[in-house]
Amino acid sequence: RFFMAKKSLIVKANKKQKFKVREYNRCPITGRPRGFIRRFGMSRNTFRKLASAGLIPGVKKASL
C-alpha cells in the first residue's frame, strides 16, 4: 500500500534551490522523501515491491 506525497512538495523538491544543502532526494514513483536508496534511485518501499516482483535486474531475495 503506497501513499502519494503532496504534489506541491514534489514540485518544490524538483526545483533548483538557491543553496545546494536545501536539495533532497524523493522517490520518483511515490514521492516519498525518507528511506531513499541512492543506488537504485527510489524509496525502500518501492524498491522492496519491485524487487519482490523481479523487476529490478541484479537483485534477488536473500531467502525464499
C-alpha positions in Angstrom: 0.0 0.0 0.0 1.6 3.2 -1.2 0.7 6.8 -0.3 1.5 9.5 -2.7 3.2 12.7 -1.4 1.6 16.1 -1.9 2.0 17.3 -5.4 3.2 20.7 -4.2 6.0 19.2 -2.2 7.1 17.0 -5.2 7.2 20.1 -7.4 9.1 22.0 -4.8 11.7 19.3 -4.4 12.3 19.2 -8.2 13.1 22.9 -8.4 16.7 24.1 -8.3 17.3 25.5 -4.8 19.2 28.7 -4.1 21.5 26.7 -1.8 22.8 23.2 -2.6 22.1 21.9 1.0 18.4 22.5 0.6 18.1 19.9 -2.1 16.9 16.5 -1.1 16.0 13.2 -2.8 12.5 12.0 -3.4 11.3 8.7 -4.8 10.2 9.3 -8.4 7.3 6.8 -8.1 5.8 7.6 -4.8 7.3 11.0 -4.0 8.5 9.7 -0.5 11.4 11.8 0.9 12.5 9.3 3.6 14.1 5.9 3.1 15.6 6.8 -0.3 18.1 4.4 -1.7 20.6 6.3 -3.9 22.0 3.3 -5.7 18.6 2.4 -7.1 17.0 5.9 -7.1 13.9 5.0 -5.3 12.4 4.7 -1.8 12.8 1.5 0.2 9.1 0.7 -0.1 9.1 0.9 -3.9 12.4 -1.0 -4.0 11.0 -3.8 -2.0 7.9 -4.1 -4.0 9.7 -4.1 -7.4 12.5 -6.4 -6.2 9.9 -8.9 -4.9 8.3 -8.8 -8.3 11.6 -9.4 -10.0 11.6 -6.0 -11.9 15.0 -4.8 -10.8 17.8 -6.6 -12.6 20.6 -8.0 -10.5 18.5 -8.1 -7.3 17.2 -11.3 -5.8 15.7 -12.2 -2.4 18.1 -13.4 0.3 15.6 -16.0 1.5 12.7 -18.0 0.0 
